[in-house]
Amino acid sequence: MPDTGLWFERKFEFAFSADLFPTLCVRLRGTPVRLEEMLRGWTRDLLIARNGEKWTIQEQAGHLLDLEELWSSRVDDFAEGKHHLSAADLQNRKTHEANHNTRQIEDILAEFRTARSQLVAKLESLDHSVIVHTLLHPRLRQPMRLVDHLFFVAEHDDHHLAKIWSALRT
């Protein structure tokens, strides 16, 4: 299977309407379900099998969980009217140090579902003016509305789901 590419090489153009907000909330709410469906029935040995230096399937799933705190902080950044978004740990230390392969996949999936549900609930409680407020993304060095950030998160989800899908087929 071809590599799904490097996340940090992605470029983003946010030329869509803020009216996409409900669609993005639904897309984000659906990620845990898609992940659970994708991983159902696979053996633990396959989920924690290492392919060189790449993250295992279980580490990919754990990484999605690990970033929920950042995504939530960034929603708070918008709600609080800050000037820039909270910075990500570009070395992904949280994922590297989490030792996800020693955990049960069911626990990772349940925690991810809970965290993502909390994120979407936070989004649903926001005033409409927050959706179009613009903050600077620290790595991309480009302005983002909240709706742009949600697209970014959804794309990040799909990036890792595609990596998992590809790993399950090799």
FILUMZA-741911 format. One line per 10 residues: number of its first residue (from 0); their letters; for each residue z, y, x of C-alpha. Coordinates in steps of 0.05 Angstrom, whole numbers, plus 5000, padded with zeros to 4 digits. Layout:
BEGIN
NUM) a) Z,Y,X  ...
REM end
This chain:
BEGIN
0) mpdtglwfer) 5000,5000,5000  4986,5070,5025  5043,5115,5045  5061,5165,4991  5065,5221,5042  5120,5264,5070  5159,5307,5022  5167,5364,5071  5092,5371,5077  5083,5384,5003
10) kfefafsadl) 5060,5453,4981  5074,5480,4912  5039,5530,4867  5077,5551,4805  5023,5581,4761  5047,5550,4695  5082,5581,4637  5158,5581,4629  5144,5547,4563  5141,5483,4603
20) fptlcvrlrg) 5217,5484,4606  5229,5433,4549  5177,5386,4578  5210,5388,4646  5279,5376,4616  5251,5314,4581  5217,5291,4646  5283,5299,4684  5322,5263,4631  5274,5205,4636
30) tpvrleemlr) 5280,5192,4711  5342,5147,4707  5308,5104,4654  5245,5098,4695  5285,5080,4757  5327,5028,4720  5264,4997,4690  5230,4995,4758  5288,4960,4792  5306,4911,4737
40) gwtrdlliar) 5302,4839,4758  5291,4848,4833  5337,4811,4881  5390,4847,4921  5357,4821,4985  5292,4857,4967  5328,4921,4947  5364,4926,5015  5308,4899,5059  5292,4947,5115
50) ngekwtiqeq) 5220,4963,5134  5226,4994,5202  5262,5061,5201  5245,5075,5128  5298,5077,5075  5307,5014,5035  5292,5014,4961  5366,5019,4946  5373,5078,4994  5315,5112,4958
60) aghlldleel) 5353,5104,4893  5417,5128,4925  5381,5189,4953  5362,5210,4882  5436,5207,4865  5456,5244,4928  5413,5304,4910  5441,5314,4840  5496,5358,4869  5444,5404,4902
70) wssrvddfae) 5402,5407,4838  5464,5425,4798  5485,5478,4849  5416,5509,4845  5419,5513,4769  5485,5549,4779  5450,5596,4828  5402,5616,4773  5456,5623,4720  5498,5666,4767
80) gkhhlsaadl) 5439,5711,4785  5442,5698,4859  5386,5722,4905  5368,5655,4936  5376,5581,4922  5429,5539,4957  5400,5507,5019  5388,5432,5024  5410,5389,5082  5342,5377,5112
90) qnrktheanh) 5369,5319,5154  5392,5283,5090  5459,5267,5122  5490,5250,5055  5440,5193,5044  5443,5169,5116  5519,5167,5115  5528,5140,5044  5516,5067,5063  5481,5055,4997
100) ntrqiedila) 5461,4984,5017  5534,4961,5014  5540,4983,4941  5518,4949,4878  5452,4977,4851  5482,4978,4781  5535,5027,4805  5483,5073,4838  5441,5072,4775  5499,5086,4729
110) efrtarsqlv) 5523,5144,4772  5453,5172,4775  5446,5168,4699  5512,5204,4689  5497,5258,4740  5427,5270,4712  5454,5273,4641  5503,5326,4663  5447,5366,4697  5403,5364,4634
120) aklesldhsv) 5463,5383,4590  5474,5443,4636  5401,5463,4629  5404,5457,4553  5463,5506,4551  5427,5562,4589  5404,5627,4560  5328,5635,4559  5331,5695,4607  5356,5648,4662
130) ivhtllhprl) 5293,5605,4656  5248,5661,4682  5297,5691,4733  5268,5686,4803  5305,5664,4867  5279,5651,4937  5273,5578,4958  5304,5573,5028  5256,5521,5058  5191,5539,5023
140) rqpmrlvdhl) 5205,5614,5031  5174,5627,4964  5202,5655,4899  5218,5605,4844  5236,5612,4771  5284,5561,4744  5226,5527,4710  5191,5522,4778  5253,5492,4808  5256,5440,4753
150) ffvaehddhh) 5183,5422,4767  5202,5416,4841  5260,5368,4823  5215,5327,4777  5163,5321,4832  5217,5301,4881  5240,5247,4832  5169,5221,4825  5158,5223,4900  5216,5174,4910
160) lakiwsalrt) 5198,5132,4849  5128,5124,4880  5159,5103,4946  5201,5051,4910  5141,5027,4870  5100,5021,4933  5156,4983,4970  5163,4934,4911  5090,4916,4918  5088,4902,4992
REM end
